Every structure is written in C-alpha cells, then in structure tokens.
Amino acid sequence: MMENEKLNRILLVLLSLFIVMLGYGILLPILPYYTERLALKDNLDSSLVNFHIGLLTSIYPLFQLLFVIFWGKLSDKYGRKPIIIIGLIGFIIMQVLTGLATSIAMLYVARIIGGILTSSIIPVSNAYLSDITSETQRTKIMAWSGVAYSSGVIFGPVIGGFLSQTPLHLEYSIGVLHLDRFSVPFLFAAMLGLAVLIIISKWLKNTVRTHKFTAKKISLRFSFSKYFIVLLLLSFVMQFVVTLFETVFSIYGKDELSFNSKQVGLGFMLCGSVMAILQPVFATYGEKIMSSKQQIALGLLITGGSLIAFPFFNNELYVYTIIVIFAIGGALVTPNLLSAVSLISKEHTGRNISIQSSTNSIGQILGPILGVWLISGGFYYPFVIAGLIVLVTMGLVLPLLKLKYKT
C-alpha cells in the first residue's frame, strides 16, 4: 500500500472517530436542560428529572458494552468499512431523534439505538487502523486515535453549549417531532455525520482482514494476576468518577450555580483540553521526573482532593480552576494505567486492553447512576463521596502496585 493511500485511510478513520465523540460531547452540557423541558412536557414529577439524566447517560455505554463484540465479529467476517458505515448511520439516526424528541421515551429510544449502532465505530475503527499499520507504527497510530477521540470531547461541549443558546426563535412541530433551539446542536451533528458518511462510503476502502477483532479474544479461562486486578480496579475507579463528575457537574451547573449551557460547555471544554494536552506530555516526559507509580499516586491524590473541594466553591473562576486541577490529576493517571496494562504481556496485549476497556465501560454505566442518586441528599454528596472513593482506593491498592514489566 502506498504511503499516501495509507495516510488517507488513516485520516478518514480518525474523522469517523472524531465525529462520533463530537456528538457525545455536544450532549453533555445540554442534557439537563433538554431533559427538564421534555419532563415538563410529559408532566413528570420534577424530582425524577435528575434520575432520568443519570439513566440516559448510563444507557448509552450499557448498550455499547453489550453489542461491541457482536460488531467486532461481523467486522472480522465482512470487513471493517461496512460496520463503520452502519455505526455512522446509527449516529445520524440518534442525533436526529434526539434533536426532534417530544418525550423522554423518544430520548431513551434515541440513546438505545445510538448505543447499539455506534458501538461499532470506536473498536472497529481501531481494528481498521491495526489492519493497515505495522507493529512499529501501531503505538503512534493508536495515540492519534486517542487524539481524535479526545478532540471530539473537547469541541463537542463548546458547540453544544453555543448552538443551544442560538438567538434563532425556532418552534415547529411535525407530528410527534418538535423543532426548537435545543434541536440545533443535534441536527448540526447529524449533518456533519451525514457528510462524513458520504466521504467514508466513497473513499474509504474495505480491509482484507489481517488481525481479528481483539474483543473476540477475551476469554475467562485464564487467571488474573493480583497486579492486573489492581490496574483494572484503578481503571474502573477513574472512569467511574470521571463520568460521575460529568453527569453531576452538568446538573450542578444548571441548578446550583445557575450556569447556562454555554458556561457548562466551557467547563467540559477545559477538562477535555487539559487532559488531551497533558496526557501525551506526562506519558512522554513524566518518568524523567517521577516513576509511573508515583505519577499514579499523585494523580489520584489530585483527583480525589479536587473532587472533595469542588462543591465548596461557587465562583465561576474558582469552579473552572478546580476543573483544570481535576483534569491534571486524570492526565497523570490515565496514560500510566494504559501503559502498565499494555506491558503485562507481549502476547496478550490486545486481550488485556480490551478487558480494561470493558472495565471502563462498567464505570461509565455506574458513575452517572450513583451520581444522580447521591444528588437527592445534596450536591456535596456525589463530589465528596467520589473524592473519598478515589483516596481510599489509592490507600488500599497502591501498596500492592509494582509498576514493572511482567510476563
């Protein structure tokens, strides 16, 4: 394969990853306001609004977790391109249904359809990149995959917050569908998704399978070492508190801080930007200053401490400052955990990373549910309890963690 052709393929696949995560990011600052509007239209008890926000956040990764292996097996059989196309179609359907929803039930349908169909894009896109790159190139290419992923999360909240505050006075109903200003960001994402779908359909070539989808290799017929279990626990806790924070902050910003969706979106943008910029920096240069174990310990301490401190400040500048500190802690932990998992075994790297990914998904499902449940006791509870979970986990497992290469 010519280098130019390979580069074009890589860029197209990264584009599909970016657009899906952009759609995910667009929803983050809008969901509380949008859910509240639909709940009022359905005459639902206002006390249940936060419950629906948590469930709507969790149901998407739940269905992604359930269907990821199914799509991986299909991509092994029919090639990666058709499955990526199905995922993009699902993304467009989800965005249109979300943007035009007139009830909470329609929002659930949109999230479930999106979770089922878009669960193909991220793992199958990474499998495509694996198919067309050599082992020496793969680490670098997967890093770019992470950049595409993070960039969507960075720009999505900004676009969502900005477009939801559009001065256009839209109000139009068609049957069970309804168009208003909250529809604009989702329809914008759908149009971008359609453009990417056309580009992918026309120019991305299907692959001849060279690497089987890694999730297919997961087997329960092997024992986890204590070291691997510790890494999985840390991965779960980090993903759990990050998604809990994302869900609760959007509600906290709306109800407690009186932020509009643009201000909430700015908070998410700061968090995503800091993590995207600092993760490769810490991964490349961090060990020149401190060991991986020390970076993880410091990152957990910063993450836990910032979560506990977060609800005690309501000034906008202080809130954004603590979000940046929280993101710095996450940026210290995440790349070191991924590196440690990848070094456990040369022969089972794909399997181990897939298991870690599934563990992260469970954290994404449980974090929002616990977060909105704790809100009923007051906004201090989810932040403080999440921070304490991080600090207690750090105290319990770090003495067991020896970050060195093990076969």
VEXDREN-2710 file (C-alpha; in Angstrom, 1 decimal):
% VEXDREN-2710
k/r/px/py/pz
1/MET/0.0/0.0/0.0
2/MET/1.3/3.4/-1.0
3/GLU/2.1/5.8/1.9
4/ASN/-0.3/8.5/0.6
5/GLU/-3.1/6.0/0.3
6/LYS/-2.4/4.7/3.8
7/LEU/-2.4/8.2/5.2
8/ASN/-5.7/9.0/3.5
9/ARG/-7.3/5.9/5.0
10/ILE/-6.0/6.7/8.5
11/LEU/-7.4/10.3/8.2
12/LEU/-10.8/9.0/7.1
13/VAL/-11.0/6.6/10.0
14/LEU/-9.8/9.2/12.5
15/LEU/-12.5/11.5/11.1
16/SER/-15.2/8.9/11.9
17/LEU/-13.9/8.6/15.5
18/PHE/-13.9/12.4/15.9
19/ILE/-17.4/12.9/14.7
20/VAL/-18.9/10.2/17.0
21/MET/-17.1/11.7/20.0
22/LEU/-18.2/15.2/18.9
23/GLY/-21.8/14.0/19.1
24/TYR/-21.2/12.6/22.6
25/GLY/-19.6/15.9/23.7
26/ILE/-22.4/18.0/22.3
27/LEU/-24.9/16.3/24.6
28/LEU/-23.0/16.8/27.8
29/PRO/-23.9/20.4/28.6
30/ILE/-27.4/20.3/27.1
31/LEU/-28.8/17.1/28.6
32/PRO/-30.0/18.6/31.9
33/TYR/-31.9/21.4/30.2
34/TYR/-33.2/19.3/27.5
35/THR/-34.4/16.5/29.8
36/GLU/-36.1/19.0/32.1
37/ARG/-38.0/20.5/29.1
38/LEU/-39.2/17.1/28.0
39/ALA/-40.1/16.1/31.5
40/LEU/-42.3/19.2/31.9
41/LYS/-44.0/18.4/28.6
42/ASP/-44.7/14.8/29.8
43/ASN/-46.0/16.2/33.2
44/LEU/-43.4/14.1/35.0
45/ASP/-42.6/14.7/38.7
46/SER/-39.8/17.3/38.7
47/SER/-37.9/15.2/41.4
48/LEU/-37.4/12.5/38.7
49/VAL/-35.6/14.7/36.2
50/ASN/-32.2/14.0/37.6
51/PHE/-32.9/10.3/37.8
52/HIS/-33.6/10.4/34.0
53/ILE/-30.5/12.4/33.3
54/GLY/-28.4/9.7/35.0
55/LEU/-30.2/6.8/33.3
56/LEU/-30.0/8.5/29.9
57/THR/-26.2/9.0/30.4
58/SER/-25.7/5.4/31.5
59/ILE/-27.9/3.6/29.0
60/TYR/-25.7/4.6/26.1
61/PRO/-22.5/3.0/27.3
62/LEU/-24.5/0.0/28.5
63/PHE/-25.7/-0.9/25.1
64/GLN/-22.3/-0.1/23.6
65/LEU/-20.8/-2.7/26.1
66/LEU/-23.5/-5.3/25.2
67/PHE/-23.0/-5.0/21.4
68/VAL/-19.3/-4.3/20.9
69/ILE/-18.2/-7.9/20.5
70/PHE/-21.1/-8.6/18.1
71/TRP/-19.9/-5.8/15.7
72/GLY/-16.3/-6.9/16.1
73/LYS/-17.2/-10.4/14.9
74/LEU/-19.2/-9.0/12.0
75/SER/-16.2/-6.9/11.0
76/ASP/-13.9/-9.9/11.1
77/LYS/-16.3/-11.6/8.6
78/TYR/-17.3/-8.8/6.3
79/GLY/-14.5/-6.2/6.7
80/ARG/-14.3/-3.0/8.7
81/LYS/-15.8/-0.5/6.3
82/PRO/-19.5/-1.8/6.3
83/ILE/-19.6/-1.9/10.1
84/ILE/-18.2/1.7/10.3
85/ILE/-20.9/2.8/7.9
86/ILE/-23.6/1.1/10.0
87/GLY/-22.2/3.0/13.0
88/LEU/-22.3/6.3/11.2
89/ILE/-25.9/5.7/10.1
90/GLY/-26.8/4.9/13.7
91/PHE/-25.1/8.1/14.8
92/ILE/-27.2/10.2/12.4
93/ILE/-30.4/8.5/13.5
94/MET/-29.6/9.1/17.1
95/GLN/-28.8/12.8/16.6
96/VAL/-32.0/13.4/14.6
97/LEU/-34.3/11.6/17.0
98/THR/-32.6/13.4/20.0
99/GLY/-32.9/16.8/18.4
100/LEU/-36.6/16.3/17.4
101/ALA/-37.7/14.4/20.5
102/THR/-41.0/15.4/22.1
103/SER/-40.9/13.0/25.1
104/ILE/-38.5/11.3/27.5
105/ALA/-39.4/8.0/25.9
106/MET/-38.2/9.2/22.5
107/LEU/-35.0/10.3/24.1
108/TYR/-34.5/6.8/25.5
109/VAL/-35.2/5.2/22.1
110/ALA/-32.6/7.6/20.5
111/ARG/-29.9/6.7/23.1
112/ILE/-30.6/3.0/22.9
113/ILE/-30.4/3.0/19.0
114/GLY/-27.3/5.1/19.2
115/GLY/-25.7/2.8/21.8
116/ILE/-26.4/-0.3/19.7
117/LEU/-25.2/1.0/16.4
118/THR/-22.4/3.4/17.3
119/SER/-20.8/0.8/19.5
120/SER/-19.2/-0.5/16.2
121/ILE/-17.3/2.7/15.4
122/ILE/-14.6/3.1/18.0
123/PRO/-13.4/-0.6/18.3
124/VAL/-13.8/-1.4/14.6
125/SER/-12.1/1.8/13.6
126/ASN/-9.1/0.9/15.8
127/ALA/-9.2/-2.6/14.3
128/TYR/-9.0/-1.0/10.8
129/LEU/-6.0/1.1/11.9
130/SER/-4.4/-2.0/13.2
131/ASP/-5.0/-3.8/9.9
132/ILE/-3.2/-1.2/7.8
133/THR/-0.3/-0.4/10.1
134/SER/2.8/-2.3/11.1
135/GLU/3.6/-3.2/14.7
136/THR/6.2/-0.5/14.8
137/GLN/3.7/2.1/13.7
138/ARG/0.8/0.9/15.8
139/THR/1.6/2.7/19.1
140/LYS/1.9/6.1/17.3
141/ILE/-1.3/5.5/15.3
142/MET/-3.3/4.5/18.4
143/ALA/-2.1/7.7/20.1
144/TRP/-3.6/9.6/17.2
145/SER/-6.8/7.7/17.6
146/GLY/-6.8/8.9/21.2
147/VAL/-6.3/12.5/20.0
148/ALA/-9.3/12.2/17.6
149/TYR/-11.3/10.7/20.5
150/SER/-10.3/13.5/22.9
151/SER/-10.8/16.3/20.3
152/GLY/-14.4/15.3/19.9
153/VAL/-15.0/15.5/23.6
154/ILE/-13.2/18.9/23.7
155/PHE/-15.1/20.6/20.9
156/GLY/-18.5/18.9/21.4
157/PRO/-19.5/20.7/24.6
158/VAL/-18.4/24.1/23.2
159/ILE/-20.5/23.5/20.0
160/GLY/-23.4/22.1/22.0
161/GLY/-23.4/25.0/24.6
162/PHE/-23.1/27.7/21.9
163/LEU/-25.7/26.3/19.4
164/SER/-28.2/25.6/22.2
165/GLN/-28.1/29.4/23.0
166/THR/-28.8/30.4/19.4
167/PRO/-30.9/33.6/19.1
168/LEU/-33.0/31.9/16.4
169/HIS/-36.5/31.6/17.6
170/LEU/-37.3/28.1/16.2
171/GLU/-40.5/26.5/17.2
172/TYR/-42.1/24.0/14.8
173/SER/-43.9/20.7/15.2
174/ILE/-44.4/17.8/12.8
175/GLY/-46.5/15.0/14.2
176/VAL/-44.5/13.6/17.2
177/LEU/-41.4/15.6/16.2
178/HIS/-40.6/19.0/17.5
179/LEU/-38.0/21.6/16.4
180/ASP/-36.7/24.3/18.7
181/ARG/-33.4/25.9/19.7
182/PHE/-32.3/22.8/21.6
183/SER/-32.7/20.8/18.4
184/VAL/-30.0/22.9/16.6
185/PRO/-26.8/21.3/18.1
186/PHE/-28.1/17.7/17.4
187/LEU/-29.3/18.5/13.9
188/PHE/-25.9/20.1/13.2
189/ALA/-24.2/16.9/14.5
190/ALA/-26.4/14.9/12.2
191/MET/-25.5/16.9/9.2
192/LEU/-21.8/16.5/10.0
193/GLY/-22.3/12.8/10.4
194/LEU/-24.1/12.6/7.0
195/ALA/-21.1/14.4/5.4
196/VAL/-18.7/12.0/7.0
197/LEU/-20.9/9.0/6.0
198/ILE/-20.8/10.2/2.3
199/ILE/-17.0/10.7/2.4
200/ILE/-16.4/7.3/4.1
201/SER/-18.7/5.5/1.7
202/LYS/-17.0/7.0/-1.3
203/TRP/-13.3/7.0/-0.4
204/LEU/-12.6/4.5/2.4
205/LYS/-11.6/1.1/1.1
206/ASN/-12.6/-2.0/2.9
207/THR/-9.8/-4.0/4.5
208/VAL/-8.7/-7.6/4.0
209/ARG/-8.8/-9.0/7.5
210/THR/-5.3/-9.4/8.9
211/HIS/-6.0/-9.0/12.7
212/LYS/-9.0/-10.4/14.4
213/PHE/-11.0/-8.1/16.5
214/THR/-9.4/-8.0/19.9
215/ALA/-12.6/-8.2/21.9
216/LYS/-13.2/-11.6/20.4
217/LYS/-10.1/-12.9/22.1
218/ILE/-11.3/-12.2/25.6
219/SER/-11.7/-15.4/27.5
220/LEU/-12.5/-16.1/31.1
221/ARG/-10.3/-19.3/31.0
222/PHE/-7.3/-17.6/32.4
223/SER/-6.4/-16.3/35.8
224/PHE/-5.9/-12.6/36.6
225/SER/-2.7/-11.7/38.5
226/LYS/-3.1/-9.6/41.5
227/TYR/-1.2/-6.9/39.6
228/PHE/-3.7/-6.9/36.7
229/ILE/-6.6/-6.8/39.1
230/VAL/-5.2/-3.7/40.8
231/LEU/-4.8/-2.0/37.4
232/LEU/-8.4/-2.9/36.5
233/LEU/-9.7/-1.6/39.8
234/LEU/-7.8/1.7/39.3
235/SER/-9.1/2.0/35.7
236/PHE/-12.7/1.3/36.9
237/VAL/-12.5/3.9/39.7
238/MET/-11.1/6.6/37.4
239/GLN/-13.7/6.0/34.7
240/PHE/-16.4/5.8/37.4
241/VAL/-15.5/9.2/39.0
242/VAL/-14.9/10.9/35.6
243/THR/-18.4/10.0/34.3
244/LEU/-20.0/10.7/37.7
245/PHE/-18.4/14.2/37.6
246/GLU/-19.5/14.8/34.0
247/THR/-23.1/13.9/34.8
248/VAL/-23.3/15.7/38.2
249/PHE/-21.5/18.8/37.1
250/SER/-24.0/19.4/34.3
251/ILE/-26.8/19.3/36.8
252/TYR/-24.9/21.2/39.5
253/GLY/-24.0/23.9/37.0
254/LYS/-27.7/24.3/36.0
255/ASP/-29.4/24.0/39.4
256/GLU/-26.8/25.3/41.9
257/LEU/-24.6/27.6/40.0
258/SER/-27.2/29.0/37.6
259/PHE/-24.9/28.4/34.6
260/ASN/-26.4/28.4/31.2
261/SER/-25.5/25.5/28.7
262/LYS/-22.6/27.6/27.2
263/GLN/-21.0/28.0/30.7
264/VAL/-21.4/24.3/31.4
265/GLY/-19.9/23.5/28.0
266/LEU/-16.9/25.7/28.8
267/GLY/-16.2/23.6/31.9
268/PHE/-16.2/20.4/29.8
269/MET/-14.0/22.0/27.2
270/LEU/-11.4/23.0/29.8
271/CYS/-11.4/19.5/31.3
272/GLY/-11.1/17.8/27.9
273/SER/-8.4/20.2/26.7
274/VAL/-6.2/19.8/29.7
275/MET/-6.4/16.0/29.6
276/ALA/-5.8/15.9/25.8
277/ILE/-2.8/18.2/26.0
278/LEU/-1.2/16.8/29.2
279/GLN/-1.7/13.1/28.7
280/PRO/0.9/12.7/25.9
281/VAL/3.2/15.1/27.8
282/PHE/3.1/13.1/31.0
283/ALA/3.4/9.8/29.1
284/THR/6.5/11.1/27.2
285/TYR/8.3/13.1/29.8
286/GLY/6.8/12.1/33.2
287/GLU/9.2/9.3/34.0
288/LYS/12.1/11.7/33.8
289/ILE/10.7/13.3/36.9
290/MET/9.0/10.5/38.8
291/SER/8.1/6.8/38.4
292/SER/4.9/5.6/36.9
293/LYS/3.7/4.5/40.4
294/GLN/4.5/8.0/41.8
295/GLN/2.6/9.6/38.9
296/ILE/-0.5/7.5/39.5
297/ALA/-0.3/8.2/43.3
298/LEU/0.0/11.9/42.7
299/GLY/-2.8/11.9/40.0
300/LEU/-5.2/10.0/42.4
301/LEU/-4.4/12.4/45.2
302/ILE/-5.1/15.4/43.0
303/THR/-8.3/13.9/41.5
304/GLY/-9.7/12.9/44.9
305/GLY/-8.8/16.2/46.6
306/SER/-10.2/18.3/43.8
307/LEU/-13.5/16.4/43.8
308/ILE/-13.8/16.9/47.6
309/ALA/-13.1/20.6/47.3
310/PHE/-15.3/21.2/44.2
311/PRO/-18.7/21.8/45.9
312/PHE/-17.2/24.3/48.3
313/PHE/-16.7/26.9/45.6
314/ASN/-19.4/28.7/43.6
315/ASN/-17.4/31.5/42.0
316/GLU/-17.2/30.8/38.2
317/LEU/-13.4/31.3/38.0
318/TYR/-12.8/29.1/41.0
319/VAL/-15.1/26.4/39.6
320/TYR/-13.1/26.4/36.3
321/THR/-9.8/26.3/38.2
322/ILE/-10.8/23.2/40.2
323/ILE/-12.0/21.6/36.9
324/VAL/-8.5/22.2/35.5
325/ILE/-6.8/20.7/38.6
326/PHE/-9.2/17.7/38.4
327/ALA/-8.2/17.2/34.7
328/ILE/-4.5/17.4/35.6
329/GLY/-5.0/14.5/38.1
330/GLY/-6.7/12.4/35.4
331/ALA/-4.0/13.2/32.9
332/LEU/-1.4/11.8/35.3
333/VAL/-3.2/8.6/35.9
334/THR/-4.8/7.5/32.6
335/PRO/-1.7/7.1/30.3
336/ASN/0.3/5.3/33.0
337/LEU/-2.6/2.8/33.6
338/LEU/-2.9/2.1/29.9
339/SER/0.9/1.7/29.6
340/ALA/1.0/-0.6/32.6
341/VAL/-1.8/-2.8/31.2
342/SER/-0.1/-3.0/27.8
343/LEU/3.2/-4.1/29.3
344/ILE/1.7/-7.0/31.4
345/SER/2.2/-9.5/28.5
346/LYS/3.5/-9.1/25.0
347/GLU/1.4/-12.0/23.8
348/HIS/-1.9/-10.8/25.2
349/THR/-1.7/-7.0/24.9
350/GLY/-4.9/-6.7/22.8
351/ARG/-6.8/-9.0/25.2
352/ASN/-5.7/-7.1/28.3
353/ILE/-6.5/-3.7/26.8
354/SER/-10.0/-5.0/25.7
355/ILE/-10.6/-6.2/29.3
356/GLN/-9.6/-2.8/30.6
357/SER/-11.9/-1.1/28.1
358/SER/-14.8/-3.3/29.2
359/THR/-14.0/-2.4/32.8
360/ASN/-14.0/1.3/31.9
361/SER/-17.4/0.8/30.3
362/ILE/-18.8/-0.6/33.5
363/GLY/-17.5/2.5/35.3
364/GLN/-19.3/4.7/32.7
365/ILE/-22.6/2.9/33.4
366/LEU/-22.4/3.0/37.2
367/GLY/-21.0/6.5/37.7
368/PRO/-23.9/8.6/36.4
369/ILE/-26.5/6.3/38.2
370/LEU/-24.8/6.7/41.6
371/GLY/-24.1/10.4/41.0
372/VAL/-27.7/11.4/40.4
373/TRP/-28.9/9.1/43.3
374/LEU/-26.5/11.0/45.7
375/ILE/-27.7/14.4/44.5
376/SER/-31.0/13.7/46.3
377/GLY/-29.1/14.2/49.6
378/GLY/-27.4/17.4/48.4
379/PHE/-24.8/18.4/45.8
380/TYR/-22.0/17.9/48.3
381/TYR/-22.5/14.2/48.5
382/PRO/-21.6/13.0/44.9
383/PHE/-18.5/15.1/44.7
384/VAL/-17.2/14.4/48.3
385/ILE/-18.1/10.7/48.2
386/ALA/-16.4/10.2/44.7
387/GLY/-13.3/12.0/46.1
388/LEU/-13.2/9.8/49.1
389/ILE/-13.6/6.7/46.9
390/VAL/-10.5/7.8/44.9
391/LEU/-8.4/8.4/48.1
392/VAL/-9.5/5.2/49.8
393/THR/-8.8/3.2/46.6
394/MET/-5.3/4.8/46.4
395/GLY/-4.6/3.9/50.0
396/LEU/-5.7/0.3/49.6
397/VAL/-4.2/-0.7/46.3
398/LEU/-1.1/1.4/45.7
399/PRO/1.0/-0.6/48.2
400/LEU/0.2/-3.6/46.0
401/LEU/1.1/-1.9/42.8
402/LYS/4.6/-2.6/41.4
403/LEU/4.8/-1.0/38.0
404/LYS/7.4/-3.1/36.3
405/TYR/7.3/-5.3/33.2
406/LYS/5.8/-8.7/34.0
407/THR/5.1/-11.6/31.6
END
